[in-house]
Amino acid sequence: MKLVIFGPPSAGKGTQAQKLAEKYGLPQVATGDLLREHVAKKTPIGLKVKAYLDSGRLGPDDLIVQMISERVSKPDCKNGYILDGFPRTIGQARELEKMTDVDLVLNIVVDFEVLVERAVGRRICPRCAAVYHVKFNPPKQEGVCDKCGSALIQRDDDKETTVRNRLNVYQDQTAPLVEHYRTKGKLVDIDGSGGIDAVQAQMVRAIDRLKK
Ligand code: AP5
């Protein structure tokens, strides 16, 4: 099963992808996490993309496509995977179509003002990439990851001005993919305005329909 979790910044893609990965035993392939890892390790890719991440612009298609193509050819992806944050441009979608057929695109729909609050309150684990929110999904102990005990951090691109810039980038370059996948009959809209469990339940229903 190959799934795409689609939606604007802070819609809950990573949160939902992590839960689906556990439930269905599939790897989560998150471009944002992969890129942040490259930046933290100061790899050649990391040095190239740091400025894009900091400003909220999209990294170059060729570099992102190569990174994804390498990741999905690893053995853990042989039975499928969950793409989180890819594709994000029509060019990336076309390259993905050359690589494989995706089964389902789950499109999380949320009002933009809600997204700003979700982003600004987000905290992440720099070690295992678990995602929290100070109000909507707090860890058991403030500032500490439930899963691995590391100190949580705020992402550099979660400042309000950068978040608004990321939303504009989404509107211009990524939102057109909704119609692209709708036309192909692969897209299911998910109401992302409810709580994390309510959103998850809609996704599980859509996936289980596909499996029947
Ligand atoms: P990326 O890391 O993918 O950022 P994004 O798309 O902006 O998405 P986010 O990670 O911000 O949000 P999310 O939807 O995963 O939400 P989350 O679950 O964390 O990309 C970062 C950057 O990398 C890009 O700006 C770009 O520069 C580059 N990049 C990445 N992919 C690229 C590509 N394909 N091409 C080119 N460049 C690329 O949830 C957000 C918060 O809300 C959390 O605190 C969470 O706890 C909370 N929350 C989640 N669901 C709910 C809910 N239902 N109710 C209340 N709170 C909720």
Residues whose N, C-alpha, C, O or C-beta is under 5 A from the ligand:
A	BS01	AP5	G7 P8 P9 S10 A11 G12 K13 G14 T15 Q16 T31 G32 D33 L35 Y52 L53 G56 R57 L58 G59 I64 D84 G85 F86 P87 R88 R118 A119 G121 R122 R123 V131 Y132 H133 F136 N137 G192 G194 G195 I196 V199
